[in-house]
């Protein structure tokens, strides 16, 4: 037991006063007996004994009354179990990712959590609230009531380590109480290692009752026909009971096609055929699970001719003219001596066909060309210098030419999963007419090969790039060194290497991944491109690249949908945005992450636990009650004891 005002206990010395008074009243007197009162002697002795007992009882009650009264004014208490944490600062980490859209016992998990915070947070409690999308520092529940009620789901997945970093960045002399409210979808144990040892961490993990969910994962052009695109729409079914769902395709908000999907497996791809022209719409399903992944927005631009230049001897480049035909390509070959550098920036793809040397000016131009979204194909010459090639390719990634060998090797393996061949083959094939080379370089690279020799070395490989693609052959493919020109593989390989996915593929950007996007637009320095639709508008980060503009979008837009890139009021290009699908599988919840911390069943119990553990047990009221009881006892003794 401790005292809030221990100095009051000095008044206990006042207890000596009633003791002295009592002793004074009990002093002995000399007895004188008179003959006429002798008969009262026996009665007097009995009365004196009764009076002595009464005085002792009164002394005891008065001492106890005064003692309890002094103790009450000293305000005794029992110290709280966590009294040292009374100065802790409170931080609430609230997951508002789209997985919190799932329904629990009392409705959507996020809306229920917000309602519990509004109902059970103490009005005087100061805290900071951190969500996936917003931060509210040093506030209270009344100040952010409207913000909480209007809080929207965030396109950014829940990254606990990032939010903890924000909390740790707040420098303070006090320790922290951290309340984490999340469904724990996709959480890993190493993400919780960012908590400091001195932090007092509480986890509230609401659980979804319905974990079955069907999501549209992606849309892609599976096959390009003469007048049509065959779209592939990939869906995934999460959970144990996936029922048939309807799926509909819309172009400019008009229904184009509709069908029903039956899920025999967890993943399924369904095909739609659309005209080979501009498409700006979405595909949607009717599912009782999460709503955010039921719609996938995408845009396809009407195909235009692809501009391709090859640089090399005319005789060695004749085969390219038979692939890049006039109906789909604007193709020209230039010997290095007559190359017009001004034309390079206007191309979609450039083929370096067996150049023995790459001039420095050309290297600089090609680096700029790739950075602006152009595809580059490098075919080495037998006389090429490996160090020169390595110096040039170091501008694009980790790939090196090693020694050249003069032994015949066959190309025996195709990487069917590579984007170059994703829509070429209907099924995987093992037996085909193996092309071969007589002389080849050894390539050192960490990226998967597109075509592989029989000794597992790379014949054709690629270097990753956000905007473009760089393809590198390990050997010359002229007819004297290789029969690759006679192989059926050569047409789809070179045809697809020249294609720019933003011109011939599906435009569907994932919000938050900051994926760069290039549009063809002649923009002056005073003009700014913006992205907008009927409900939202924003200005992306943009960089002028001569006749193109490179844009990055950060965490914009707030909501997925079909948008247009505009210059003033003029439409430049259609573009679409979608939410990240990482939150779609509700079975990925990891509640075990809270095992090392305090896990609670509801938000109310968090605040109750903190208040109980850190509130001293005040007992002065009991001493006041005891003092009043002894006061009443004294009055009763005075009245009834003779």
N, C-alpha and C positions, 0 to 999 in steps of 0.2 A: 504493500500500500504506500502511495505517495501523496503529498499534499501540495495543492496549488499555492497556498499561503502559509507556509510552515511557521512564519514569524508569529502567527496568532497563537501558537501553542504555548508561548510564554505566559499567556493568561491562565494557564493551569496552576500557576502559583497562587492564584486567587482562591483556590480550593482550601487554603489554610484558614480563610476567614470563617466559613461556617463551622470548621472544626473548633476554632477558638471560642466562637460564640456558644457552641454546644458544651464545651468544657466549662465555660463560665456558669452555664445554667445548671450543671451537675455538681457544683461545689457543695461541700458538706456543711450543715448548720448544727449548732449546739441544741440539744433537746432539753426542754423543761416541761415537766409533767405537773398538772394541777389536779388536785384531789377530785374536783367536780367533773373532770373529763376522762377519768380513768377508764370508763366503760367504752370510750371510743378508740382506745389504743390499738386493738386488733384490726379494726376497719382502716385506720390510718396507714398501717404497715402495708396492707394490700393495695391501697390507692397509690402509694409511693412507688411500688414495684411496677404497676401498670404504667405510670407516667414515665418511668425510666425507659421502658421498652418503646414507648411511642416516640420519645426523643431520639433514640438510636435509629429507629426507622426513618424519621424525618431527616436526620443527618445523612443517612445513606441515599435516600431519594434526591436530596438537594445536591449532594456531591455528584451523583450520576447525571442529574439534570444539567448541572453546570458543565460537567465534563463533555457530555454529548453536544451541548450548545457550542462550546469552544471548538470541538472537532468539526462541527458543521460549518462554522465560519472559516476554518482552515481549508475547507473544500477537499476532502480526501478523495482519491481515485486510484483505480488499478490501471497501470499503463497498458496501451494497446499493443497487440502482438507485433504489428508492423509500424510502430510509432515513428521509427526512423525514416519511413518513406512518405511522411506527410507532405514533404516539399516536392515530391516527384511531379514532373510535368507529364500531362496526358497527351498521347497521340493516337488517333483512330485511323487505321488503314482500312478503307472500304473498297472492296472489289466491285466495280461497276462494269465489268466485261460482259459480253453477251451470253456467257454461260449462266449468269445470274438471272437470266430471263426464264429459266426453268421454274416449274411450279412445285412448291412444297405443300405442307399441310394447310397453310394460311395464305396461299397465293404465290405470286412471283417472289423469288428469294430476295432480290434487291429491294423491291417495294416493301416487303415485310420487314427487312432489316432497317430501312429508313424509318418506318412507322415505329418500330421498337425504340430506335434512338430518340425520336421525338417524344415518345411517351415516358421513357425511363431515365433519360439523361438529367441529372440534377441541374436546376436552372442556374445555380451559382458555380457550377463546374466549368472551369476554363480548360480548353483543349484545342488541338490542331487536327484538322481533318484532311487526309490525303487520299485521293482517288486516282484511278488510272488517268483521268483527264484534267482534274482540277485540284488546287490546293487552297485550304483556308487556314491561315495561321492565327494562333492566339485569339480564338473566338469562343462563343458559347452557343448553346442550343437555340436560344431565342434569336440571336443575330443571323444565323444561317438557316432558319426554318424554311424560308421560301426557296433558297438554293437547294436544300435537300429535297423538298417536295417536287422541284422541277428538274432534278438530276436525271440526265439521260444516260443511256448505255454508251459505253465507249468502244470505238473500233479497235483500240489498242488492247492486246491481250494482257492479262494480269501478270506482271513481272514483280514478284515480291522483293527480289534483291534490289531492283531499281527504286522502289518506294522506300525501302529501309535506308538506302543511301541518302534519300532526301531528308529523312528523319535524322540520320547521323550528321548530316551537314549543318543542322541547327545546333550551334555551339551553346552550351549552357553549363552552369555550375551545378545543376541538379540532375539527378537520375531521371529516368523516363519510365512511365507506364505506357505500354504499347498494346493497343487492342486491334487485333487483325480479324476482320469479318470477310470471309471468302468461302466459296464452295470447294476450294482446293483443287480445281480442275487443272491438270498439268503441272502441279507443283512438285518440285523435287527437294529432297532433304538438304542438298547443298545450298539451296536458296535461303534457308533459314540460318545459315552460318554467319550471316552479316549482322545478326543481333549481337549486341554487346553483353557480356556476362552480367553486368550490373543492371541491365534492363529487366523490368518486370513485364513479361509478355503473356497476354491472354489470347487464346484462339477461340473464335466462335465459328463453327463450320456448319452452316445449314445444309440440309440434304434434300435433294430433289426426289419427289415421289415417283415421277415418270422419267425414266432414263432412256426410253426409246426415242431415237431421233434420226431423221433422214436429212441429209445435206447434199446440196449441189456443190461439188468440189471444183469443177472446171468446165470450160467450154473450149473446143479447139476445132480447127478445120481438119477433118480426117481425110478428106479426099477432095481434090479440085478437078471438076469435070469441065467440059467445054462451056456450058452455060449455067452450071450450078455448083454450089458448094455443098458438100456433105459434112454436116456438123456432127461432132462427137460430144455428147454431154455425159460427163462422169459424175455418178452419184455414189454415196456411201450410206449404208444403213448401220446405225449403232444401236446396240441393245439386243434383246432376245426375241422380241416379237415385232417383226417388220411387216406391216400389212401393205396391200396394194395402194398406190397413190397415183393421182392424176398429175400429169405434167403438161404445161402449156408454153408455147413459144409466141412471143409478141414482138412485132416490129413497129416502132413509132406508136406504141400503145394499142396496136390493132392485132387481134388474134390471127396468127399465121398457121398454127398447127396445134393439135392436142391429142394425147394418148394416155394410156394407163400403164404403169410399170409394176411388174411383179418381181419381188426380190427373192430369187432362189439362193443368191449368194450375198455376202456383205457388200460387195462392190458391183456396180453395173454401169455399162455404157450404152446409151440409147442414141440413135441417129435421127437427125432431121435433115431434109434436103431443102435448100433455099436458093433463090435466083442469085446469080453471080453479079451482084450490084451492092450498093451501099446498104448496110444493115445497122440499125441503131435501136436496140431494144433489150429484151431480157427473156430469160426462161424461169418459170416458177413452178413450184409444187404445192400441193395442199397436204400439210403434215401437222399432226397434233403435238409435235415436239417443239423445239426451239423455232422461233419465227425468223430470226435474223439470217439464217442460212438457207431459207426456202426460195430465195430469189437470187439470180446471178445475172448481172448486167454486163453487156458486151457490145462492142462496135466492130464492124468490118467495113473497110473502105473499098469502094469500087476499084477493081484492079486496073492499074495503068501499066504501061510498058516500063520494064526495068532497064536502066541504063548501065551497060557493062563495057568496060575497056580492058583489053588485054595488052600487055607490054612484052614484046618479044619478036622473034623472027616470024615473018609471015608464013613460011613453010611449016613451022612447028605449031602454029596457031590455027591452022585450017580446020581442025576438028572442032574448035570452039564455035566457029561460024555455023556448023551443022546442028549444034545444041541450042545456041542463042539465036533463034530464028526471028524474023522480022515481025511475026504476028504477036509476039510477047516481049521482045527485047529490042532495044536500040544498042546494037553491038558494033564495036570498032576495034581493030587491032592497030597498034602503033609500034614500029621498031623504036628502040630507045633513042636513036639518033634524031628521029623526027617527032618525038613526043611533044604534044601541046599541053603544058602543065596547067593551063587555065581551064582545061576540060575536066580535070580530075575531081574538083570539088563538086561537080554536078552529077557524079556517078553514084550508083547504088553499090556496085561491086567492081573491084579491080583485080586482075589476074596478073601476077608476075610470072611469066612463062619462061623459065630456064634462062634467066639473066646471069651472065658470068660475073657481073659487078653491078651494084646498086649505088648510083651516085648519091652523094650526101644531100643534095637538094631534093632528090626524089624521096629519100628516107624521111626528111623533115615534112614534106608534103603528105606522105602516106601516114605518118603519125597523126597529123592533124585530121586527115580524112577518116581514120578509124575512130578518133575521139568524137567525131561528129556523127557517127552512126553508120559509116560505110563498111561493107564486108571486104576482106582482103584474102586472096588465095596466093600462096607462095609455092611455086614448083621449082626446086633447085636445078641448076645445070650440073653436068658431070664435072665441069671445070670450076664450079663455085668454091669460094674460099670459106671454110667452116667458121673461122673467126669473124669474117665480115658478116656472114649471115647471123651469127650469134649476137653481134653488136647491134644489128638492126632489130632482131626479134626481142631483144631485152626491153625494148620500148613497150612491149605488149604482154609480157609474162615470162614465166620460168620455163623456157624451152631452149635446148642447145643441140646443135649438130655436132656429132662426134666424128669418128673416122669413117672414111668411105671404103666399102668392100666390093670386090668384083666377083661375087658369087650369086648364082641365080636363086631367087627366093619366090615362093608362091604366096599370094594373098588368100588366106583361107578362112578368115573370120570376119563377120560383120557385127558391129554393135547396134543391134536393133533398137536399143533403148535411147540411142543418141537422137537429139532433135532433128538431125539431118535426115534420118531415115524413119521418123516417127509415123509418117503417113504414106510410106512407099510400099511396104510389104504387108500383105494380108495375113501371112503367117511366117514363122521363122523357118528358114531353110538352111540345111547343112551342106547339101550337094549342089554346087553351081560351078560354072566354068571359071576355074581359078585363074585369075590373071597373074602374071609374074614380071619380075624385073631382073635385069642382069647385073646392074650396078646400083648400089643404094647407100645412103648414109644411115648411121645409127642415130636415133633420136633419143634424147634424154628429157623426159617430161613427167610431171606428176598427174597430168590430166588423162582420163581414159581415152584410148585410141578409138577412132571411128572405123578404120579398117586395119586388120592386123595380119602380119606375116605368120607363116607356119611356125617360126621360132618364137612367137609371142611378142616380137618387137613391132613397133608401130609403122604402118605404111602411110596412113593419113591420120592426123590428129588435129585437135583444135585448142585454141586458147580462150578461156572465158572472158567475156566483156559484157558490161551492162547494156550497151547500146548496139553492139555489132558483133561480128564473128570473124576470127582469124583462123584460116585453115592452112595447114602446112603438110606438104608431101615429103616423104623421105627419099624419093628417087625421081629422076627425070622420067617423064612418061611419053617421050617421043617414040616413034615406031622402031627405031634402032635399039632402044634400051628396054622397051616394055611392050606388051600386047594389051595394056589396059585400055587403049583407045578402041579395041575390038570387043571389050567386055560389056555386057548389058548394064553393069554397074555405073559406067561412066556418065550416062545421061542423067539419072536421078541425082548422082553425086554433084555434078557441076551445076545442074539446074537449081538444086536447092541451095548450093553455096552462094548463088547470086541473089537469092531472095532476101529481101528485108522484111522481117516479120511484122513490122509496123505498117507495111504496105500490103502484104499478102496474108497476114494472119489476123487473129482475134486480138483486139485491144481491150484488155480488162486488167486494170491496175489494182493491186491490193493496197488498201489504205494503210499508211503507217510504215510501209517498207521503203519509202523514199526512192522508188525506182525511177530512174531518169527516162524522159520521153522527148523525142525529137519530132518537130513538125516542120514541114516545108513552108516557109513564110518569109516574104520580103518585108522586113520591119525596120523602120528608121530608129535612130537612137532615142527619139522622143516618144515613140509608141511603145505601149506595154500590152502584152497578151494577158487575157484573163480567162478564167474557167467558170462557167456558170450554167445553171439550169433554171427551172421555174421557181425554185425555193431557196437556192443557195448560190453564192458567188464569192470567189476569192482570187487573189493574184498570186500565182506560184513564183518561186525563185526561177529566174530565167537568164539565159546567156545567149547572146547573138553569135551565130556561126555563119556569117555571110548570108547565104540563102536559106538558112535553117535557124531554128530557135530550140535550144535545149532547155527543158524545164524539169524541175523537181518539186514535189508537192508536200513533203513533210508529212504531217498528220492530217492534212486536208484531203478531201472534204470531211465534214462532220458526219454526213449520212451518205450511204452508198446510192448510186443511181447513174443515169445517163446524163452526160454533160457535153458541152461544146466548148472548144477553144476558140475564142473570139478576139478579133482586133477591132476595138470599138464596137460596132454593131454587125460587123462582117464575120460570118462563120468561117474559120480556118480549117477545122477538122473536128470530127466527133471523137469522144473519148468516154470511157466508162470506168467506174470505180466500184470495188467490192470489199466487203469485210473479210478479214483473215478468218480462215475456217479452223483454226487451232482449238477453238472452244466448242466444237460441235459434238465431240464424243464425251458424254456425261459420265461414262464408265471410267474415265481417267482420273476421277477424284482421288486424292491421296490424303485422307484424314490422318494417317500415321505421322504426318509432318508435325502434328501438335503434341506428340508423345513427350517430347522433352520440355514442353511448356505447360501452362495451365489451360486446360480446355474446359469450357463452360457450355451449359446446355442452352442458355438464352442470354440475351443482352442485359436483361434486368439483373440477373444474378451477378454479372460482372461489377456493376456499380454497387450492388448490395455488399458483395464480398470486400471490395475496396473500402467501403464506408465502415463495415464492421471491424475489419482487421486493423483499421487505422484510427478508430475512435476510442478514446479512453473511457473506461467504465466509471462514471461518476457515482459516488455513494454518499455524498453529503446530505442528500434528501433523507436517506435512512437515519442519519444521525439527528436530523430535525424531528423526524417522526418519533424516535426514541426519547428525545428531550420532551416532546409534548406528552408522551405516555407517562413519563416520570413526573411531569407537572400534574397530570390528572391523578396519578397515584398519590402524590403528596396531599392534594385536596381531599381525596378519599380518606387518607390516614387522619388528617386533621378533623374530619367530620365524624368518622365512625370509631376510631380507636380512642378509648378513654385513658 
